[in-house]
Amino acid sequence: MFDLLIELIKLPFVLIGWLIKALVLSLVWLIKLPFVLIAVVLSAVLGLVGVVITILGVALTPVLGIGLLILPIGLILLLAAWLIGRLL
């Protein structure tokens, strides 16, 4: 009987705690979400551009070695996309 009474007394405080926790978490996500979305888009764009430039560099390597100048740029973009993905 006393256990039920204790639980009924604790219930409002537990519910208020859950409400505060939910509010804090939602505020954190509202602040963090734009940065996460920007990072995801930036990672995808850098990865796609890196792949295209890397393929272009490999294709142009037999042509006067021009691809050897382009290839590191694509690899650096791929590395940047990978690092952003790892930070998420």
MODELLER restraints for C-alpha pairs under 7 A, 6 or more apart:
rsr = mdl.restraints
at = mdl.atoms
rsr.add(forms.Gaussian(group=physical.xy_distance, feature=features.Distance(at['CA:39:A'], at['CA:84:A']), mean=6.72, stdev=0.5))
rsr.add(forms.Gaussian(group=physical.xy_distance, feature=features.Distance(at['CA:43:A'], at['CA:81:A']), mean=4.43, stdev=0.5))
rsr.add(forms.Gaussian(group=physical.xy_distance, feature=features.Distance(at['CA:43:A'], at['CA:84:A']), mean=5.91, stdev=0.5))
rsr.add(forms.Gaussian(group=physical.xy_distance, feature=features.Distance(at['CA:43:A'], at['CA:85:A']), mean=6.34, stdev=0.5))
rsr.add(forms.Gaussian(group=physical.xy_distance, feature=features.Distance(at['CA:44:A'], at['CA:81:A']), mean=6.92, stdev=0.5))
rsr.add(forms.Gaussian(group=physical.xy_distance, feature=features.Distance(at['CA:46:A'], at['CA:77:A']), mean=5.59, stdev=0.5))
rsr.add(forms.Gaussian(group=physical.xy_distance, feature=features.Distance(at['CA:46:A'], at['CA:78:A']), mean=6.46, stdev=0.5))
rsr.add(forms.Gaussian(group=physical.xy_distance, feature=features.Distance(at['CA:46:A'], at['CA:81:A']), mean=5.35, stdev=0.5))
rsr.add(forms.Gaussian(group=physical.xy_distance, feature=features.Distance(at['CA:47:A'], at['CA:77:A']), mean=6.51, stdev=0.5))
rsr.add(forms.Gaussian(group=physical.xy_distance, feature=features.Distance(at['CA:47:A'], at['CA:78:A']), mean=5.08, stdev=0.5))
rsr.add(forms.Gaussian(group=physical.xy_distance, feature=features.Distance(at['CA:47:A'], at['CA:81:A']), mean=5.23, stdev=0.5))
rsr.add(forms.Gaussian(group=physical.xy_distance, feature=features.Distance(at['CA:50:A'], at['CA:74:A']), mean=4.16, stdev=0.5))
rsr.add(forms.Gaussian(group=physical.xy_distance, feature=features.Distance(at['CA:50:A'], at['CA:75:A']), mean=6.23, stdev=0.5))
rsr.add(forms.Gaussian(group=physical.xy_distance, feature=features.Distance(at['CA:50:A'], at['CA:77:A']), mean=4.81, stdev=0.5))
rsr.add(forms.Gaussian(group=physical.xy_distance, feature=features.Distance(at['CA:50:A'], at['CA:78:A']), mean=4.93, stdev=0.5))
rsr.add(forms.Gaussian(group=physical.xy_distance, feature=features.Distance(at['CA:51:A'], at['CA:74:A']), mean=6.41, stdev=0.5))
rsr.add(forms.Gaussian(group=physical.xy_distance, feature=features.Distance(at['CA:51:A'], at['CA:78:A']), mean=6.95, stdev=0.5))
rsr.add(forms.Gaussian(group=physical.xy_distance, feature=features.Distance(at['CA:53:A'], at['CA:70:A']), mean=6.87, stdev=0.5))
rsr.add(forms.Gaussian(group=physical.xy_distance, feature=features.Distance(at['CA:53:A'], at['CA:71:A']), mean=6.80, stdev=0.5))
rsr.add(forms.Gaussian(group=physical.xy_distance, feature=features.Distance(at['CA:53:A'], at['CA:74:A']), mean=4.80, stdev=0.5))
rsr.add(forms.Gaussian(group=physical.xy_distance, feature=features.Distance(at['CA:54:A'], at['CA:71:A']), mean=5.11, stdev=0.5))
rsr.add(forms.Gaussian(group=physical.xy_distance, feature=features.Distance(at['CA:54:A'], at['CA:74:A']), mean=4.56, stdev=0.5))
rsr.add(forms.Gaussian(group=physical.xy_distance, feature=features.Distance(at['CA:54:A'], at['CA:75:A']), mean=6.41, stdev=0.5))
rsr.add(forms.Gaussian(group=physical.xy_distance, feature=features.Distance(at['CA:57:A'], at['CA:67:A']), mean=3.87, stdev=0.5))
rsr.add(forms.Gaussian(group=physical.xy_distance, feature=features.Distance(at['CA:57:A'], at['CA:68:A']), mean=6.38, stdev=0.5))
rsr.add(forms.Gaussian(group=physical.xy_distance, feature=features.Distance(at['CA:57:A'], at['CA:70:A']), mean=4.99, stdev=0.5))
rsr.add(forms.Gaussian(group=physical.xy_distance, feature=features.Distance(at['CA:57:A'], at['CA:71:A']), mean=4.54, stdev=0.5))
rsr.add(forms.Gaussian(group=physical.xy_distance, feature=features.Distance(at['CA:58:A'], at['CA:67:A']), mean=5.79, stdev=0.5))
rsr.add(forms.Gaussian(group=physical.xy_distance, feature=features.Distance(at['CA:58:A'], at['CA:71:A']), mean=6.70, stdev=0.5))
rsr.add(forms.Gaussian(group=physical.xy_distance, feature=features.Distance(at['CA:59:A'], at['CA:67:A']), mean=6.86, stdev=0.5))
rsr.add(forms.Gaussian(group=physical.xy_distance, feature=features.Distance(at['CA:60:A'], at['CA:66:A']), mean=5.91, stdev=0.5))
rsr.add(forms.Gaussian(group=physical.xy_distance, feature=features.Distance(at['CA:60:A'], at['CA:67:A']), mean=4.42, stdev=0.5))
rsr.add(forms.Gaussian(group=physical.xy_distance, feature=features.Distance(at['CA:61:A'], at['CA:67:A']), mean=3.95, stdev=0.5))
rsr.add(forms.Gaussian(group=physical.xy_distance, feature=features.Distance(at['CA:61:A'], at['CA:68:A']), mean=5.80, stdev=0.5))
